[in-house]
Amino acid sequence: MATYTIELPEQAFHTLRLAPVELFKEMRIAAAVEWYAERRISQERAAEMAGLTRYQFIDELRRRKVAAIQIDEDEILNEIYDDE
C-alpha cells in the first residue's frame, strides 16, 4: 500500500471534532463510498479502500443512504431479455 501526505489546516480537526487518525479513516470511507456510488470502483474494491469488511461497507452505504446494488432498470431488462 502506498503512503501519501495530505496537508490540512489544524482547524479541520477542531471543526470536525476528530483526531487526525479518525479524520483519515473518515476520509478513506467517504472517498470509497463516493467512488462506489459513481460506479468507478467495485463494492469489493471500495470496502478494501475504506479498510472495512464487505459487510461493514454495505452497512456504511446504508448509513449514508447509498444503494448497495448498483444496477439500473435498463441493465436488469438487458439481463432478462439477452438470455432469450
Order of alpha helices (4+ residues) and beta strands (2+ residues): alpha-alpha-alpha-alpha-alpha
